[in-house]
């Protein structure tokens, strides 16, 4: 993973000192709340429903044990003993006191972390596939590209005050695990079919929120060494022509939609032609310097199958279920990657206590080359485990309460903080997620249902990505009550699709039953071996709508 150089260190320390002065002036009344707001947002500090919230950047979701231990320390000393992992591979502290924030930022700087550009109308944290550098279907590790973009975009003088926030995601794999088609810019690393040259497919104009869109391809193949200049052209067109009169229509997706993909592409290409590419693109030696930080760890030469692991799985059905559900095939023989669920039945999705963080840091340091990843689904990943070590890793996770075998199943629910924390929310998300998970708590039931992504947002800003959930749940306020709309058929993968509403909104206490009714329709309609999303796409929404409407009417399906 990337290591700060002298510039990074000085840059972050200077920012901490600047903000410490600004906080002091806010506390003594020299700055009003309105004057302080743009300053705190530039440092990732929000004022939420009950308290301040500090959002910490985790670039492309990669952390080491030292960093996680520091986050645990901050959670224990300056928060309420836990932190929350988000769908943007970031981490949030929900209860810091304003007077403590400069000290927290200093502690983050001690371990090469910060909160810069985690809020505001700028280029946000660049995200990537959580299995980057591990997946067998990968053309190339996307993290060097993500790091290059991070360095280019950090305090970029031209793009620090955009019409609206801007999000970039990168994947290097055939199967999209980074949701690149619902980002402002999505990049897919690919190999040119004729020349074998490495480059990028460039997708622009995706996004969720109030007006969701699937992104459009504007370059089928962009050579690797032209990346930054082409991104600069995209950003210049957006910065110049994106709407600033209406924040609800200010995202690049609206510009692409209003002028059309071909016209947007033409304007980008014209701007690109005017740029001096060599002055914008990174020199080859700098690209190589960054890439060197992401070299594979010192793997051992091991057999592809582990007799130790197979014996342990045969002896313990619970362990076998855990490996089957949470394991991910590694490109290196004898190794395995492991998703560690932060969704215990009845727990708060994405939350992790300081004790759990410390235990997990110890496991990553001992068994995973001191590396861990944050996922878009609010879970964590141990990317480099020897198969022989997996029984010991499982026991350590079990001792910490981190052994839930539900990655990708119906109880692995994405949920935004909702009305329990967020000042923008119009309904609760966390209790709904907890109730659904409890409804499907039985391991046998989860296994029978199979892969199923449920995503919940507590308002139309869609921080829970409900539009691309196989089942999406959107909480709104209606006539003074919380009301939930159910959508079906969303997909954040390479086959990206937006879900469609099943019918009228329902009360919160009806949601778990509605999900049961939807699952029952799936069980009735599916063909042998067919997963939930495949059944929805094949059978269409009509049978689900009919059964959902019977449920709302109180009739038996």
C-alpha positions as CSV (number, residue, x, y, z in Angstrom):
1,X,0.0,0.0,0.0
2,X,1.0,3.6,-0.5
3,X,3.3,5.3,1.9
4,X,3.5,9.1,2.5
5,X,6.5,10.9,1.2
6,X,7.8,14.2,2.6
7,X,5.3,16.3,0.6
8,X,2.4,14.2,1.9
9,X,3.5,14.5,5.5
10,X,4.0,18.3,5.4
11,X,0.8,18.8,3.4
12,X,-1.4,17.0,6.0
13,X,0.4,18.5,9.0
14,X,-0.1,22.0,7.7
15,X,-3.8,21.3,7.1
16,X,-4.2,20.1,10.7
17,X,-2.6,23.2,12.1
18,X,-4.8,25.4,9.9
19,X,-7.9,23.7,11.1
20,X,-6.8,23.8,14.7
21,X,-6.7,27.6,14.4
22,X,-10.1,27.7,12.8
23,X,-11.6,25.5,15.5
24,X,-10.1,27.7,18.2
25,X,-11.7,30.8,16.6
26,X,-15.1,29.0,16.3
27,X,-14.9,28.1,20.0
28,X,-14.1,31.6,21.1
29,X,-16.8,33.1,18.9
30,X,-14.5,34.8,16.4
31,X,-16.1,32.7,13.7
32,X,-19.9,32.3,13.3
33,X,-21.4,28.9,12.5
34,X,-22.0,30.1,9.0
35,X,-18.4,31.2,8.6
36,X,-17.1,28.0,10.1
37,X,-19.2,25.6,8.0
38,X,-17.2,25.7,4.7
39,X,-14.0,25.4,6.8
40,X,-15.1,22.3,8.7
41,X,-16.5,20.7,5.5
42,X,-13.1,21.0,3.9
43,X,-11.8,18.9,6.8
44,X,-14.6,16.2,6.7
45,X,-16.5,17.5,9.7
46,X,-20.3,17.5,9.4
47,X,-22.9,18.7,11.9
48,X,-25.4,15.8,12.1
49,X,-28.7,15.3,13.9
50,X,-27.3,15.0,17.4
51,X,-23.6,15.8,17.2
52,X,-20.6,16.4,14.9
53,X,-19.6,13.6,12.6
54,X,-16.0,13.2,11.3
55,X,-15.5,11.3,8.0
56,X,-12.0,9.7,7.6
57,X,-10.7,9.0,4.1
58,X,-9.6,5.4,3.4
59,X,-8.3,5.7,-0.1
60,X,-9.4,2.7,-2.3
61,X,-10.4,1.0,1.0
62,X,-6.8,-0.1,2.0
63,X,-5.6,0.0,5.6
64,X,-2.9,-1.5,7.7
65,X,-3.0,-2.7,11.3
66,X,-1.3,0.4,12.7
67,X,-3.9,2.6,11.2
68,X,-6.8,0.5,12.4
69,X,-5.4,0.5,15.9
70,X,-5.2,4.3,15.8
71,X,-8.8,4.4,14.7
72,X,-9.7,2.1,17.6
73,X,-7.9,4.5,20.0
74,X,-9.8,7.5,18.6
75,X,-13.1,5.6,18.9
76,X,-12.4,4.6,22.5
77,X,-11.1,8.0,23.7
78,X,-12.9,10.6,21.6
79,X,-16.1,8.8,20.5
80,X,-18.5,6.3,22.1
81,X,-16.4,3.3,21.6
82,X,-17.1,2.5,18.0
83,X,-16.8,3.7,14.4
84,X,-18.9,3.2,11.3
85,X,-17.7,2.0,7.9
86,X,-19.5,3.5,4.9
87,X,-20.4,2.5,1.3
88,X,-17.6,4.8,0.1
89,X,-14.9,2.7,1.8
90,X,-14.6,5.5,4.4
91,X,-14.9,5.5,8.2
92,X,-17.0,7.8,10.3
93,X,-16.9,8.9,13.9
94,X,-20.4,9.9,15.0
95,X,-19.8,11.6,18.3
96,X,-16.6,13.7,18.4
97,X,-16.5,16.9,20.3
98,X,-15.5,20.0,18.3
99,X,-12.7,20.9,20.7
100,X,-11.2,17.4,20.2
101,X,-11.2,17.3,16.4
102,X,-7.8,19.0,15.9
103,X,-6.2,16.4,18.2
104,X,-8.0,13.6,16.3
105,X,-6.7,14.9,13.0
106,X,-3.2,15.0,14.5
107,X,-3.6,11.4,15.6
108,X,-4.7,10.5,12.1
109,X,-1.7,12.3,10.6
110,X,0.5,10.2,12.8
111,X,-0.6,7.1,10.8
112,X,-0.8,8.7,7.3
113,X,-4.5,9.4,7.4
114,X,-6.7,12.5,7.0
115,X,-10.2,13.7,6.4
116,X,-9.4,16.0,3.4
117,X,-11.9,15.9,0.6
118,X,-14.3,13.6,2.3
119,X,-16.9,16.3,2.0
120,X,-17.7,19.4,0.0
121,X,-18.0,20.1,-3.7
122,X,-14.7,18.4,-4.7
123,X,-13.4,15.1,-5.9
124,X,-14.1,12.7,-3.1
125,X,-12.3,9.6,-1.9
126,X,-11.3,7.4,-4.9
127,X,-12.7,3.9,-4.5
128,X,-11.7,0.5,-5.9
129,X,-12.5,-3.2,-5.9
130,X,-11.9,-4.6,-2.4
131,X,-10.2,-7.6,-4.0
132,X,-7.8,-5.5,-6.0
133,X,-4.5,-7.3,-6.5
134,X,-6.1,-10.6,-5.5
135,X,-8.9,-11.5,-7.9
136,X,-8.2,-14.0,-10.7
137,X,-10.3,-12.1,-13.2
138,X,-8.2,-9.0,-12.8
139,X,-6.3,-7.5,-15.7
140,X,-4.3,-5.3,-13.4
141,X,-4.4,-4.1,-9.8
142,X,-6.5,-0.8,-10.0
143,X,-5.0,0.7,-6.8
144,X,-2.0,2.3,-8.4
145,X,-4.4,4.1,-10.8
146,X,-6.6,5.1,-7.8
147,X,-3.6,6.5,-6.0
148,X,-2.4,8.4,-9.0
149,X,-5.9,10.0,-9.2
150,X,-5.9,10.7,-5.5
151,X,-2.6,12.6,-5.8
152,X,-3.7,14.5,-8.9
153,X,-7.1,15.5,-7.4
154,X,-6.0,16.4,-3.9
155,X,-6.5,20.2,-3.6
156,X,-6.4,20.5,-7.4
157,X,-6.7,24.3,-7.8
158,X,-9.2,24.1,-10.6
159,X,-11.5,21.5,-9.0
160,X,-11.7,22.5,-5.4
161,X,-15.1,24.2,-5.8
162,X,-17.1,22.2,-8.3
163,X,-20.8,22.5,-9.0
164,X,-21.3,19.5,-6.8
165,X,-19.4,16.6,-5.2
166,X,-17.7,14.3,-7.6
167,X,-16.9,10.5,-7.2
168,X,-14.5,8.3,-9.1
169,X,-14.3,4.5,-8.9
170,X,-11.8,2.1,-10.5
171,X,-11.8,-1.6,-11.2
172,X,-9.3,-3.8,-12.9
173,X,-11.5,-6.9,-13.2
174,X,-14.0,-8.4,-15.6
175,X,-16.6,-8.6,-12.8
176,X,-17.3,-5.1,-11.5
177,X,-17.1,-5.1,-7.7
178,X,-16.5,-1.3,-7.5
179,X,-19.9,-0.2,-8.9
180,X,-18.2,1.9,-11.6
181,X,-21.4,2.5,-13.6
182,X,-23.0,4.5,-10.8
183,X,-20.2,6.9,-10.3
184,X,-19.5,10.3,-11.8
185,X,-16.5,8.7,-13.5
186,X,-16.0,5.0,-13.6
187,X,-12.8,3.5,-15.0
188,X,-12.3,-0.1,-16.0
189,X,-8.7,-1.3,-16.6
190,X,-8.6,-3.4,-19.7
191,X,-6.2,-4.8,-22.2
192,X,-6.5,-3.8,-25.9
193,X,-7.6,-6.8,-27.9
194,X,-5.2,-6.2,-30.8
195,X,-2.1,-4.6,-29.3
196,X,-2.3,-6.0,-25.7
197,X,-1.8,-2.4,-24.4
198,X,-3.2,-1.6,-21.0
199,X,-5.7,1.2,-20.9
200,X,-9.1,2.2,-19.6
201,X,-12.8,2.2,-20.5
202,X,-14.1,5.5,-19.4
203,X,-17.7,5.8,-18.1
204,X,-19.2,9.1,-17.1
205,X,-22.5,10.3,-15.7
206,X,-23.5,7.5,-13.4
207,X,-25.0,8.3,-10.0
208,X,-27.8,7.6,-7.5
209,X,-29.6,10.0,-5.2
210,X,-32.6,12.0,-6.2
211,X,-32.2,11.3,-10.0
212,X,-30.4,8.0,-10.6
213,X,-28.6,7.2,-13.8
214,X,-26.4,4.4,-15.2
215,X,-23.1,5.9,-16.6
216,X,-22.4,6.1,-20.3
217,X,-19.2,5.0,-22.0
218,X,-17.4,8.0,-23.6
219,X,-14.1,6.2,-24.4
220,X,-13.9,2.5,-25.2
221,X,-10.1,2.6,-24.8
222,X,-8.0,5.3,-23.3
223,X,-4.2,4.6,-23.3
224,X,-2.8,4.4,-19.8
225,X,-0.4,7.3,-20.1
226,X,-3.2,9.7,-21.2
227,X,-5.4,9.2,-18.1
228,X,-4.9,12.4,-16.2
229,X,-5.2,14.7,-19.1
230,X,-8.4,13.0,-20.2
231,X,-9.8,13.2,-16.6
232,X,-8.8,16.9,-16.6
233,X,-10.8,17.4,-19.8
234,X,-13.9,15.7,-18.3
235,X,-13.6,17.8,-15.2
236,X,-13.1,21.1,-17.1
237,X,-16.2,20.5,-19.2
238,X,-18.2,19.7,-16.0
239,X,-16.8,22.6,-14.0
240,X,-17.6,25.0,-16.8
241,X,-21.0,23.8,-17.8
242,X,-22.4,22.0,-14.8
243,X,-25.4,23.8,-13.2
244,X,-24.7,25.9,-10.1
245,X,-28.2,27.4,-9.8
246,X,-29.8,24.3,-8.5
247,X,-27.9,21.8,-6.4
248,X,-30.4,19.0,-7.3
249,X,-29.4,19.4,-11.0
250,X,-25.7,20.1,-10.4
251,X,-24.1,16.6,-10.8
252,X,-22.4,15.6,-14.0
253,X,-25.0,13.0,-14.6
254,X,-27.6,15.8,-15.2
255,X,-25.3,17.5,-17.7
256,X,-24.7,14.3,-19.6
257,X,-28.4,13.6,-19.6
258,X,-29.4,17.1,-20.7
259,X,-27.0,17.5,-23.6
260,X,-26.7,13.9,-24.5
261,X,-23.8,11.4,-24.3
262,X,-22.5,12.1,-27.8
263,X,-22.5,15.9,-27.3
264,X,-20.8,15.5,-23.9
265,X,-18.2,13.2,-25.4
266,X,-17.6,15.7,-28.2
267,X,-17.0,18.5,-25.7
268,X,-14.6,16.4,-23.7
269,X,-12.7,15.4,-26.8
270,X,-12.4,19.0,-27.9
271,X,-11.2,20.1,-24.5
272,X,-8.8,17.2,-24.4
273,X,-7.4,18.3,-27.8
274,X,-6.7,21.7,-26.4
275,X,-4.8,20.5,-23.4
276,X,-1.0,20.1,-23.3
277,X,-1.1,16.4,-22.4
278,X,2.6,16.0,-21.3
279,X,2.2,18.8,-18.8
280,X,-0.8,17.1,-17.2
281,X,-0.1,13.4,-17.4
282,X,2.2,11.9,-14.8
283,X,5.8,11.0,-16.0
284,X,6.4,7.3,-16.5
285,X,8.9,7.2,-13.6
286,X,6.3,8.6,-11.2
287,X,3.7,6.1,-12.3
288,X,6.3,3.4,-11.7
289,X,7.2,4.8,-8.3
290,X,3.5,4.7,-7.2
291,X,3.0,1.2,-8.7
292,X,5.9,-0.2,-6.7
293,X,4.1,0.4,-3.5
294,X,1.5,-2.1,-4.6
295,X,3.8,-5.0,-5.4
296,X,2.4,-8.3,-4.3
297,X,3.5,-9.4,-0.8
298,X,6.1,-12.1,-0.3
299,X,3.9,-15.1,-0.9
300,X,5.1,-18.6,-0.1
301,X,5.1,-21.3,-2.8
302,X,2.2,-23.5,-1.7
303,X,0.1,-26.3,-3.1
304,X,-3.2,-25.1,-4.6
305,X,-5.3,-27.1,-2.0
306,X,-4.6,-27.2,1.7
307,X,-5.1,-30.5,3.5
308,X,-5.2,-28.6,6.8
309,X,-8.1,-26.5,5.6
310,X,-10.0,-29.4,4.0
311,X,-9.7,-31.5,7.2
312,X,-10.9,-28.6,9.4
313,X,-13.9,-28.0,7.1
314,X,-14.8,-31.7,7.2
315,X,-14.6,-31.7,11.0
316,X,-16.6,-28.5,11.7
317,X,-19.8,-27.7,9.7
318,X,-20.0,-24.1,11.0
319,X,-16.4,-23.5,9.9
320,X,-17.2,-25.0,6.5
321,X,-20.2,-22.8,6.1
322,X,-18.1,-19.7,7.0
323,X,-15.4,-20.5,4.5
324,X,-17.9,-21.4,1.8
325,X,-19.8,-18.1,2.2
326,X,-17.1,-15.6,3.1
327,X,-14.1,-17.0,1.3
328,X,-12.9,-15.6,-2.0
329,X,-10.7,-17.4,-4.5
330,X,-7.2,-16.0,-4.5
331,X,-5.0,-15.7,-7.7
332,X,-2.0,-17.1,-5.7
333,X,-2.1,-20.9,-5.2
334,X,-2.4,-21.8,-1.5
335,X,-4.0,-18.5,-0.5
336,X,-7.5,-17.3,0.1
337,X,-9.1,-13.9,0.6
338,X,-11.8,-13.5,3.3
339,X,-14.7,-11.2,3.7
340,X,-15.3,-10.5,7.4
341,X,-18.9,-9.4,7.9
342,X,-19.8,-6.4,10.0
343,X,-23.4,-7.5,9.9
344,X,-24.0,-9.8,12.9
345,X,-27.7,-10.7,13.2
346,X,-29.5,-7.8,14.9
347,X,-26.3,-5.6,14.8
348,X,-25.9,-2.2,13.2
349,X,-24.5,-2.6,9.6
350,X,-21.0,-1.3,9.3
351,X,-20.4,-0.6,13.0
352,X,-17.2,-1.8,14.7
353,X,-16.2,-1.4,18.3
354,X,-12.7,-0.4,19.4
355,X,-12.2,-3.9,20.9
356,X,-13.2,-5.5,17.6
357,X,-10.9,-3.1,15.6
358,X,-7.9,-4.0,17.8
359,X,-8.6,-7.7,17.5
360,X,-9.0,-7.4,13.7
361,X,-5.8,-5.4,13.5
362,X,-3.9,-8.2,15.3
363,X,-5.3,-10.8,12.9
364,X,-4.4,-8.7,9.8
365,X,-0.9,-8.1,11.1
366,X,-0.3,-11.8,11.9
367,X,-2.0,-13.5,9.0
368,X,-2.6,-11.1,6.1
369,X,0.7,-9.3,5.5
370,X,-0.5,-6.5,7.7
371,X,-3.2,-5.5,5.2
372,X,-7.0,-5.2,5.3
373,X,-9.6,-3.7,3.0
374,X,-12.9,-1.8,3.5
375,X,-15.7,-2.9,1.1
376,X,-18.6,-1.0,-0.5
377,X,-20.9,-3.2,1.4
378,X,-19.7,-2.0,4.8
379,X,-17.6,-5.1,5.5
380,X,-13.9,-5.8,5.8
381,X,-11.6,-8.1,3.9
382,X,-8.4,-10.0,4.8
383,X,-6.9,-10.2,1.3
384,X,-3.9,-12.5,1.8
385,X,-4.4,-15.5,4.0
386,X,-2.7,-18.8,3.7
387,X,-5.3,-21.5,3.4
388,X,-3.4,-23.5,6.1
389,X,-4.0,-20.5,8.5
390,X,-7.7,-20.2,8.0
391,X,-8.8,-22.4,10.9
392,X,-6.7,-20.3,13.3
393,X,-8.0,-17.1,11.7
394,X,-11.5,-18.3,12.1
395,X,-11.0,-19.0,15.8
396,X,-9.5,-15.6,16.3
397,X,-12.4,-14.0,14.5
398,X,-14.9,-16.1,16.5
399,X,-13.3,-14.9,19.8
400,X,-13.8,-11.3,18.6
401,X,-17.4,-12.0,17.5
402,X,-16.5,-11.4,13.9
403,X,-17.4,-14.8,12.4
404,X,-20.8,-14.2,10.9
405,X,-21.1,-16.4,7.8
406,X,-23.4,-14.2,5.7
407,X,-21.3,-12.3,3.1
408,X,-23.6,-11.6,0.2
409,X,-26.7,-13.2,1.8
410,X,-30.0,-11.7,2.7
411,X,-28.8,-10.6,6.2
412,X,-25.7,-8.8,4.7
413,X,-27.7,-5.6,4.4
414,X,-26.3,-2.2,3.4
415,X,-27.9,0.6,5.4
416,X,-27.1,4.3,5.8
417,X,-27.2,5.8,9.3
418,X,-30.7,7.1,8.6
419,X,-32.8,9.1,11.0
420,X,-30.9,7.8,14.0
421,X,-27.9,10.1,13.1
422,X,-28.3,12.0,9.8
423,X,-29.8,15.5,9.7
424,X,-30.9,14.9,6.1
425,X,-32.7,11.6,6.7
426,X,-36.5,11.3,6.6
427,X,-36.8,7.8,8.0
428,X,-34.9,5.2,9.9
429,X,-32.6,2.6,8.2
430,X,-30.8,0.8,11.0
431,X,-33.8,-0.7,12.8
432,X,-35.3,-1.8,9.5
433,X,-32.1,-3.6,8.6
434,X,-32.0,-5.2,12.1
435,X,-35.5,-6.5,11.8
436,X,-35.0,-8.0,8.4
437,X,-31.8,-9.7,9.5
438,X,-33.6,-11.1,12.5
439,X,-36.4,-12.4,10.3
440,X,-33.9,-14.3,8.2
441,X,-31.6,-15.2,11.0
442,X,-31.7,-19.0,10.5
443,X,-28.5,-20.1,8.6
444,X,-30.5,-22.8,6.8
445,X,-33.0,-20.1,5.6
446,X,-30.2,-17.8,4.4
447,X,-28.5,-20.7,2.6
448,X,-31.8,-21.7,0.9
449,X,-32.4,-18.1,-0.3
450,X,-28.8,-17.7,-1.6
451,X,-27.1,-14.5,-2.8
452,X,-29.4,-11.5,-2.3
453,X,-28.4,-7.9,-1.9
454,X,-30.7,-5.7,0.2
455,X,-29.8,-2.0,0.4
456,X,-31.6,0.6,2.5
457,X,-31.5,4.4,2.4
458,X,-33.2,6.7,4.9
459,X,-33.7,9.5,2.3
460,X,-33.6,10.2,-1.4
461,X,-29.8,11.0,-1.2
462,X,-29.4,7.2,-1.5
463,X,-26.3,6.8,0.7
464,X,-27.5,3.2,1.2
465,X,-27.4,2.6,-2.6
466,X,-31.0,1.4,-2.6
467,X,-31.4,2.0,-6.4
468,X,-29.0,-0.8,-7.2
469,X,-30.0,-3.2,-4.5
470,X,-31.5,-6.5,-5.7
471,X,-34.2,-5.4,-3.2
472,X,-34.0,-1.6,-2.5
473,X,-35.7,0.1,0.4
474,X,-36.2,3.9,0.5
475,X,-37.4,5.5,3.6
476,X,-39.4,8.7,3.3
477,X,-41.7,10.9,5.4
478,X,-45.3,10.8,4.4
479,X,-48.1,12.6,6.3
480,X,-45.9,12.7,9.4
481,X,-45.1,9.0,9.3
482,X,-42.1,7.0,8.0
483,X,-43.0,5.3,4.7
484,X,-40.9,2.9,2.8
485,X,-40.8,2.3,-1.0
486,X,-39.6,-1.1,-2.2
487,X,-37.8,-1.5,-5.5
488,X,-36.7,-4.7,-7.2
489,X,-34.1,-5.6,-9.8
490,X,-31.3,-3.2,-9.1
491,X,-27.8,-4.3,-9.8
492,X,-24.4,-2.6,-9.1
493,X,-22.3,-5.1,-11.1
494,X,-21.1,-5.0,-14.7
495,X,-24.8,-5.6,-15.6
496,X,-25.8,-2.4,-13.7
497,X,-29.5,-1.7,-13.5
498,X,-31.8,0.6,-11.5
499,X,-34.5,-1.1,-9.5
500,X,-38.2,-0.5,-10.2
501,X,-40.9,0.2,-7.6
502,X,-43.2,-2.7,-6.7
503,X,-46.1,-0.5,-5.6
504,X,-47.1,2.0,-3.0
505,X,-45.0,2.7,0.1
506,X,-45.7,0.8,3.3
507,X,-45.2,1.4,7.0
508,X,-42.0,0.4,8.6
509,X,-43.5,-2.5,10.6
510,X,-44.6,-4.0,7.3
511,X,-41.2,-4.1,5.7
512,X,-39.8,-7.4,7.0
513,X,-43.1,-9.1,6.0
514,X,-42.8,-7.5,2.5
515,X,-39.3,-8.8,2.1
516,X,-40.5,-12.3,3.2
517,X,-43.3,-12.1,0.5
518,X,-40.8,-11.1,-2.2
519,X,-38.5,-13.9,-1.2
520,X,-41.5,-16.3,-1.3
521,X,-42.2,-15.2,-4.9
522,X,-38.6,-15.8,-5.8
523,X,-38.7,-19.3,-4.3
524,X,-41.8,-20.0,-6.3
525,X,-40.5,-18.6,-9.6
526,X,-36.9,-19.6,-9.6
527,X,-35.4,-22.3,-11.7
528,X,-32.9,-24.8,-10.3
529,X,-29.6,-23.1,-9.4
530,X,-30.9,-19.7,-10.3
531,X,-30.0,-16.8,-8.0
532,X,-32.4,-14.1,-7.0
533,X,-31.4,-11.3,-9.4
534,X,-31.3,-13.8,-12.3
535,X,-34.9,-14.8,-11.5
536,X,-36.0,-11.2,-11.4
537,X,-34.4,-10.4,-14.7
538,X,-35.8,-13.5,-16.4
539,X,-39.4,-13.6,-14.9
540,X,-39.8,-9.8,-14.8
541,X,-41.4,-7.7,-12.1
542,X,-45.0,-8.7,-12.7
543,X,-45.2,-11.9,-10.5
544,X,-43.4,-10.0,-7.7
545,X,-45.7,-7.0,-8.1
546,X,-48.8,-9.2,-7.9
547,X,-47.7,-10.9,-4.7
548,X,-46.5,-7.7,-3.2
549,X,-49.8,-6.0,-3.8
550,X,-51.6,-9.1,-2.2
551,X,-49.3,-8.6,0.8
552,X,-50.2,-4.9,1.1
553,X,-53.9,-5.8,0.8
554,X,-53.5,-8.4,3.6
555,X,-54.2,-11.3,1.3
556,X,-52.4,-14.6,1.2
557,X,-50.1,-15.0,-1.8
